[in-house]
């Protein structure tokens, strides 16, 4: 397996870990918050906001995992318009376009995070800097861009897209 394959496999492992931990945090915080309200009559300060932040982290790490599985939303109607002998080129061009778009999104997300940092924006209720929580946006788009570039260069590493019903 080329080094690129090992890199995207490592990204996938990291993202699975982040997604799993984030969902455990979400569930744990919400269960504890409900129990606190029912048992002691008051909720845990900031639990709901922290759960939302963890859910966002899980969602964007999941975004990168969906890219890895080639299971993201796409317009599959164009696939039937491409002659069979051009399918490989069609898929590579699609990955190059996706690489470019995800790179643009990663740069835009980095600018967004920088503006939050520069503006000293805070997470409501928690009064923590917002920018560290927003870094997941940059990571998700950059990770997806890397994957699409690897898939364009090494098409054999790209999984088959899931079958659609219909």
C-alpha positions in Angstrom: 0.0 0.0 0.0 1.4 3.4 -0.9 2.1 5.8 1.9 -1.0 7.8 0.8 -3.1 4.8 1.7 -1.5 4.5 5.1 -2.1 8.3 5.7 -5.8 8.1 4.8 -6.2 4.9 6.9 -4.7 6.8 9.8 -7.0 9.7 9.3 -9.9 7.3 9.3 -8.8 5.7 12.6 -8.4 9.2 14.2 -11.8 10.3 12.9 -13.6 7.2 14.2 -12.0 7.8 17.6 -13.0 11.5 17.7 -16.5 10.7 16.5 -17.0 7.9 19.1 -15.6 10.0 22.0 -17.7 13.0 21.0 -20.9 10.9 20.9 -20.1 9.4 24.3 -19.6 12.9 25.7 -22.9 14.0 24.2 -24.8 11.1 25.6 -23.1 11.3 29.0 -23.7 15.0 29.4 -27.3 14.9 28.4 -28.1 11.9 30.6 -26.3 13.4 33.6 -28.1 16.7 33.0 -31.5 15.0 33.0 -30.6 13.0 36.1 -29.4 16.1 37.9 -32.7 18.0 37.1 -34.8 15.0 38.2 -32.8 14.1 41.3 -31.5 17.4 42.7 -33.8 19.9 40.9 -31.1 21.7 38.9 -29.3 21.1 35.7 -25.5 20.9 35.2 -24.1 24.3 34.3 -23.1 24.4 30.6 -23.9 20.7 30.0 -26.3 21.4 27.1 -23.9 23.8 25.4 -21.0 21.3 25.8 -23.2 18.6 24.3 -23.9 20.7 21.3 -20.2 21.4 20.8 -19.4 17.7 21.0 -22.2 16.9 18.6 -20.8 19.4 16.1 -17.4 17.8 16.5 -18.9 14.4 15.9 -20.8 15.6 12.8 -17.7 17.1 11.1 -15.5 14.2 12.0 -18.3 12.0 10.5 -18.3 14.2 7.4 -14.7 13.2 6.8 -15.6 9.5 7.4 -18.4 9.7 4.9 -15.9 11.1 2.4 -13.6 8.2 3.1 -16.4 5.7 2.4 -17.4 7.6 -0.8 -20.9 7.7 0.7 -21.5 11.5 0.6 -24.4 13.0 -1.3 -23.7 13.5 -5.0 -25.5 13.7 -8.2 -25.4 10.2 -9.5 -27.6 10.9 -12.5 -24.6 12.0 -14.5 -22.9 8.6 -14.1 -25.2 7.1 -16.7 -24.3 9.8 -19.2 -20.6 8.8 -19.2 -19.6 6.0 -21.5 -18.2 3.0 -19.6 -14.7 3.4 -20.9 -14.6 6.9 -19.5 -15.8 6.0 -16.0 -12.3 6.0 -14.5 -11.5 9.4 -15.9 -14.9 10.7 -14.8 -14.3 9.5 -11.2 -10.8 11.1 -11.2 -12.1 14.4 -12.5 -14.9 14.3 -9.8 -12.3 13.7 -7.1 -10.1 16.6 -8.4 -13.1 18.9 -8.4 -14.0 17.7 -4.9 -10.4 18.3 -3.8 -10.6 21.8 -5.1 -13.9 22.5 -3.5 -12.9 21.1 -0.1 -9.6 23.0 -0.3 -11.6 26.2 -0.8 -13.9 25.3 2.1 -10.9 24.5 4.3 -9.3 27.9 3.6 -12.7 29.7 4.2 -13.0 27.8 7.4 -9.5 28.8 8.5 -10.3 32.4 7.8 -13.5 32.0 9.8 -11.6 30.5 12.7 -9.0 33.3 12.5 -11.7 35.9 12.6 -13.2 34.3 15.7 -9.7 34.2 17.3 -9.0 37.8 16.3 -12.4 39.0 17.5 -12.0 37.1 20.8 -15.4 35.5 20.3 -16.6 33.4 23.2 -18.9 30.4 23.5 -22.1 31.5 25.1 -22.7 30.3 28.6 -19.3 28.7 28.9 -17.2 31.9 28.3 -14.5 30.0 26.6 -12.8 31.0 23.4 -14.8 29.8 20.4 -12.0 29.2 17.9 -10.6 25.9 19.3 -14.1 24.4 18.9 -14.3 25.7 15.3 -11.0 24.1 14.3 -13.0 20.9 13.5 -14.4 22.7 10.4 -10.9 23.3 9.1 -9.9 19.7 9.9 -12.9 18.1 8.3 -12.6 20.0 5.0 -8.8 19.6 4.8 -9.0 15.9 5.6 -11.7 15.4 2.9 -9.6 17.4 0.4 -6.6 15.2 1.1 -8.7 12.1 0.6 -10.1 13.3 -2.7 -6.6 14.1 -3.9 -5.3 10.7 -2.9 -8.3 9.1 -4.6 -7.6 11.0 -7.8 -4.0 9.9 -7.8 -4.6 6.4 -6.6 -8.1 5.4 -7.8 -7.5 1.8 -6.4 -7.7 3.2 -2.9 -11.2 4.7 -3.4 -13.9 2.4 -2.1 -16.9 1.6 -4.3 -19.8 4.0 -3.5 -22.7 2.3 -1.7 -25.5 1.0 -3.8 -28.5 3.2 -4.0 -32.1 2.0 -3.8 -34.2 2.7 -6.9 
